[in-house]
Amino acid sequence: MRPITPTTPEKTLDGVPETVALARAWVSEQCALHGVNQDTADRAVLIASEFATNAVKHSRSGKPGGTYTVHTEFQDSTLYLSVTDNGAPYPPYKRPRGNADGLPESGQGLWLVEAHSDWWRALKFANHHTITAKLTTT
């Protein structure tokens, strides 16, 4: 995983469901500023939505006063899109699994991330999680 550098554009948002739309809009703006094609921008916005939603629903970011931060890093023909949340006492993000019917009733968002990114990874630290997806932009 590529480290997030101090010059990486980022936006910190309150950990409430209403800010997920702001995260999507901000990622869309970043993609436009960097000339990313529409298909890749749409995929990035979808992934940002999933990551932000998970931060609000499944981490301490969704508790009163919690926040999460969306990061974008553009390198040549690659976008690294990350969300850092306030952590949780359980493992962060698990690889999607199906049930006997093929798909679980919930938790399908990471299937979308897997389908629309080159790869994704989650790291757990003592006080936060960072989940990152890599997207080729050309």
Steps between C-alpha positions, in 0.01 A plus 500: 500500500622846419545734796289811515728799466451840666420655160219253435174692459262408777165600642390431856127457555272447797414135556132532415314342206428836337870557430534195275357711216765766574772234479368388161488859371852574623644189331318595180655849517848356557461270201388792282797711616737221395334430164383150593271343240130477591491121538784502751356803680165319534675193642698717743181670620333161553798377702516822702133456583556147627808592703332807655182306580703228669689760704173649626323167559778275628759714682525751780475766229122454522493580873427856620791726406652240267654587164651324201743625238491435127839506322585503131844452354555520125822353361546476126203287386402382848259623767541382857175570685496456877273560795638517852248452780518515880544124534298236678573221747449228238678419174438770239393377160470138394510352156145455376350155539188348358248271665323190367309721255817674385454845655449611859206723594738785586868571464498492122673837469847351513401277205451825309836631617668177394328511160581866430858533623833345412536402867399615845652458844411588856743574781407509867692718743444563870274801446397488135446291188608598151346330201650567156405410145719532192342600170675530167388830346576442131 
